[in-house]
């Protein structure tokens, strides 16, 4: 992160705390049962996504371009939950709310990378549905192994770069008063709001990330289903229309489960009550990774 601090060739001193304190829920009794519930969801997620990746790897019939995206979805879900949940349990179940400055930024980086990749995975799978329904005769030409590998790899590079920039900008902030993060993990917005110097670059970056990683993927997914709906409307029989639409219902369910809570949370920003923000973010972080293999992958 020192690269960001010397980027302008000036010796600038920033006040960095030795640690942050993650507050978690405020004023809710017996909240440890909720964290125990998150642990239960995490175990199911790990087992289910591991089983999905093993099945795709071992079954040669599943080594198609579509299942490259499905495998990556399961991998991201597994890594995302593993980056988030064990640390959250350590903080709150074992009463370790203090986290060092560098560890907090590292925690933030990995959480946001995997959370963002979940959204872009849904974009990749929506593209697959468009090609399969709108261009069925050209599907194998348009959706190849090389194309899907390239698409997934480009998503990884894009997400890592933008999250790295957002994390790097945090190192140019000074913290001279409170070090209490009102969230359940090292939340980007909750960190830069604590700064005592100008945090405008981080604020602008946060809104750009909101557009690039949430609103834009959601817009692409919705546009893809408008195209699918238009194509199905031209199908002669109702039975064939329903058959085509049923192949998309699981994906649509996951789009709603993932996007709605997180869009509400990040769009409202500081206006949302802290406990409500934590519930929305924590459920959005752990539930889609558990439901993806159950609703989408196993059905497919």
PARO-748647 format. One record per residue (C-alpha): residue number from 1; z, x, y. Coordinates in steps of 0.25 Angstrom, whole numbers, m for minus. Example, Ala and Ser with C-alpha at 12.3 -4.5 7.8 and 13.67 -1.06 7.14 Angstrom:
<recs>
REC	1	31	49	m18
REC	2	29	55	m4
</recs>
This chain:
<recs>
REC	1	0	0	0
REC	2	1	12	9
REC	3	m14	11	11
REC	4	m12	m2	19
REC	5	m1	5	28
REC	6	m10	16	32
REC	7	m23	9	33
REC	8	m23	10	48
REC	9	m19	24	49
REC	10	m6	21	56
REC	11	8	25	52
REC	12	14	11	52
REC	13	28	8	47
REC	14	31	m5	40
REC	15	44	m10	36
REC	16	44	m13	21
REC	17	56	m18	14
REC	18	62	m12	2
REC	19	61	m25	m5
REC	20	58	m40	m4
REC	21	66	m51	m9
REC	22	59	m63	m16
REC	23	67	m76	m13
REC	24	61	m85	m23
REC	25	65	m100	m22
REC	26	75	m103	m12
REC	27	86	m114	m14
REC	28	82	m119	m27
REC	29	93	m119	m38
REC	30	90	m115	m53
REC	31	77	m109	m49
REC	32	78	m99	m60
REC	33	73	m109	m69
REC	34	60	m110	m62
REC	35	58	m95	m63
REC	36	61	m97	m78
REC	37	50	m107	m79
REC	38	41	m97	m72
REC	39	44	m87	m83
REC	40	41	m98	m94
REC	41	27	m101	m87
REC	42	25	m86	m87
REC	43	27	m84	m101
REC	44	17	m95	m105
REC	45	7	m89	m95
REC	46	8	m75	m101
REC	47	7	m80	m116
REC	48	m5	m90	m112
REC	49	m13	m80	m104
REC	50	m11	m69	m114
REC	51	m16	m78	m125
REC	52	m28	m82	m117
REC	53	m32	m68	m114
REC	54	m30	m64	m129
REC	55	m39	m76	m133
REC	56	m50	m72	m124
REC	57	m49	m57	m128
REC	58	m49	m60	m143
REC	59	m59	m71	m143
REC	60	m73	m66	m141
REC	61	m78	m80	m138
REC	62	m70	m80	m126
REC	63	m76	m68	m120
REC	64	m85	m75	m110
REC	65	m86	m74	m95
REC	66	m77	m86	m93
REC	67	m66	m80	m101
REC	68	m66	m68	m93
REC	69	m61	m76	m82
REC	70	m51	m84	m91
REC	71	m46	m70	m96
REC	72	m44	m65	m82
REC	73	m37	m78	m78
REC	74	m27	m76	m90
REC	75	m25	m62	m86
REC	76	m22	m65	m71
REC	77	m13	m76	m75
REC	78	m5	m67	m85
REC	79	m5	m55	m74
REC	80	m1	m65	m63
REC	81	10	m71	m70
REC	82	15	m58	m75
REC	83	15	m52	m61
REC	84	23	m64	m55
REC	85	32	m70	m65
REC	86	40	m59	m71
REC	87	43	m53	m57
REC	88	47	m67	m52
REC	89	57	m69	m63
REC	90	63	m55	m61
REC	91	65	m59	m46
REC	92	71	m72	m48
REC	93	77	m73	m62
REC	94	83	m59	m62
REC	95	86	m60	m47
REC	96	78	m48	m42
REC	97	73	m54	m29
REC	98	71	m40	m23
REC	99	57	m34	m24
REC	100	53	m20	m18
REC	101	42	m20	m7
REC	102	31	m13	m16
REC	103	34	m22	m28
REC	104	33	m34	m20
REC	105	19	m31	m15
REC	106	15	m27	m29
REC	107	21	m40	m34
REC	108	13	m48	m23
REC	109	0	m40	m26
REC	110	m1	m44	m41
REC	111	4	m58	m39
REC	112	m7	m61	m29
REC	113	m18	m54	m37
REC	114	m15	m62	m49
REC	115	m13	m75	m42
REC	116	m26	m73	m34
REC	117	m34	m70	m47
REC	118	m30	m83	m53
REC	119	m37	m90	m42
REC	120	m49	m81	m43
REC	121	m49	m83	m58
REC	122	m51	m98	m56
REC	123	m63	m95	m47
REC	124	m69	m87	m59
REC	125	m67	m99	m68
REC	126	m72	m109	m59
REC	127	m85	m101	m58
REC	128	m86	m101	m73
REC	129	m85	m116	m73
REC	130	m95	m118	m62
REC	131	m105	m109	m70
REC	132	m102	m116	m83
REC	133	m104	m130	m78
REC	134	m114	m128	m67
REC	135	m123	m118	m73
REC	136	m120	m119	m88
REC	137	m134	m114	m93
REC	138	m132	m101	m84
REC	139	m117	m99	m87
REC	140	m119	m87	m96
REC	141	m128	m80	m85
REC	142	m119	m83	m73
REC	143	m105	m81	m79
REC	144	m106	m68	m87
REC	145	m95	m58	m91
REC	146	m99	m48	m81
REC	147	m99	m59	m70
REC	148	m85	m64	m74
REC	149	m79	m50	m75
REC	150	m85	m46	m61
REC	151	m80	m59	m55
REC	152	m66	m57	m61
REC	153	m65	m43	m57
REC	154	m70	m46	m43
REC	155	m58	m56	m42
REC	156	m48	m46	m46
REC	157	m53	m35	m36
REC	158	m54	m46	m25
REC	159	m40	m51	m27
REC	160	m34	m37	m29
REC	161	m40	m32	m16
REC	162	m35	m44	m7
REC	163	m21	m45	m13
REC	164	m20	m30	m11
REC	165	m24	m31	4
REC	166	m14	m42	6
REC	167	m3	m34	m1
REC	168	m7	m22	7
REC	169	m5	m29	20
REC	170	9	m33	16
REC	171	12	m18	17
REC	172	9	m18	32
REC	173	20	m28	35
REC	174	35	m24	39
REC	175	47	m32	34
REC	176	58	m31	43
REC	177	66	m44	40
REC	178	66	m52	28
REC	179	61	m47	15
REC	180	63	m61	7
REC	181	50	m66	1
REC	182	51	m81	0
REC	183	43	m82	m13
REC	184	45	m79	m27
REC	185	36	m67	m27
REC	186	31	m57	m17
REC	187	22	m67	m10
REC	188	12	m62	0
REC	189	15	m72	12
REC	190	30	m72	10
REC	191	29	m56	12
REC	192	21	m55	24
REC	193	29	m66	31
REC	194	41	m57	30
REC	195	34	m46	38
REC	196	39	m43	52
REC	197	26	m37	57
REC	198	13	m43	59
REC	199	8	m49	45
REC	200	m5	m55	51
REC	201	m14	m47	41
REC	202	m6	m52	29
REC	203	m6	m66	34
REC	204	m21	m66	36
REC	205	m23	m59	22
REC	206	m14	m70	16
REC	207	m23	m81	21
REC	208	m36	m73	17
REC	209	m30	m72	3
REC	210	m27	m86	3
REC	211	m42	m89	6
REC	212	m48	m79	m3
REC	213	m39	m81	m15
REC	214	m35	m95	m15
REC	215	m44	m104	m6
REC	216	m57	m97	m9
REC	217	m55	m97	m24
REC	218	m51	m112	m23
REC	219	m63	m115	m15
REC	220	m72	m108	m25
REC	221	m66	m116	m37
REC	222	m67	m129	m29
REC	223	m82	m126	m26
REC	224	m85	m123	m40
REC	225	m79	m136	m45
REC	226	m88	m143	m34
REC	227	m100	m136	m40
REC	228	m95	m140	m54
REC	229	m93	m155	m50
REC	230	m107	m155	m44
REC	231	m113	m150	m57
REC	232	m105	m160	m66
REC	233	m109	m171	m57
REC	234	m123	m169	m61
REC	235	m120	m170	m76
REC	236	m126	m182	m82
REC	237	m114	m187	m90
REC	238	m100	m189	m86
REC	239	m96	m183	m100
REC	240	m103	m170	m97
REC	241	m96	m170	m83
REC	242	m82	m171	m88
REC	243	m85	m161	m99
REC	244	m89	m151	m88
REC	245	m77	m155	m79
REC	246	m67	m153	m91
REC	247	m71	m138	m92
REC	248	m65	m137	m77
REC	249	m53	m145	m78
REC	250	m43	m134	m82
REC	251	m49	m124	m72
REC	252	m47	m135	m61
REC	253	m33	m137	m65
REC	254	m29	m122	m64
REC	255	m36	m122	m50
REC	256	m27	m133	m45
REC	257	m15	m127	m52
REC	258	m17	m113	m46
REC	259	m23	m116	m32
REC	260	m15	m129	m27
REC	261	m1	m123	m27
REC	262	m5	m109	m22
REC	263	m14	m114	m11
REC	264	m3	m124	m5
REC	265	7	m112	m6
REC	266	m2	m102	1
REC	267	m9	m111	11
REC	268	5	m117	16
REC	269	10	m102	17
REC	270	23	m102	25
REC	271	24	m117	26
REC	272	27	m119	12
REC	273	42	m120	8
REC	274	46	m107	0
REC	275	51	m113	m13
REC	276	38	m122	m13
REC	277	29	m109	m11
REC	278	37	m102	m22
REC	279	35	m114	m32
REC	280	20	m115	m29
REC	281	17	m100	m30
REC	282	26	m98	m43
REC	283	19	m110	m50
REC	284	5	m106	m45
REC	285	8	m92	m50
REC	286	13	m95	m64
REC	287	7	m109	m68
REC	288	m8	m106	m68
REC	289	m7	m94	m76
REC	290	1	m102	m87
REC	291	m9	m114	m86
REC	292	m22	m106	m86
REC	293	m22	m103	m100
REC	294	m16	m116	m104
REC	295	m25	m125	m96
REC	296	m38	m117	m94
REC	297	m39	m106	m104
REC	298	m35	m112	m117
REC	299	m42	m125	m113
REC	300	m55	m117	m111
</recs>
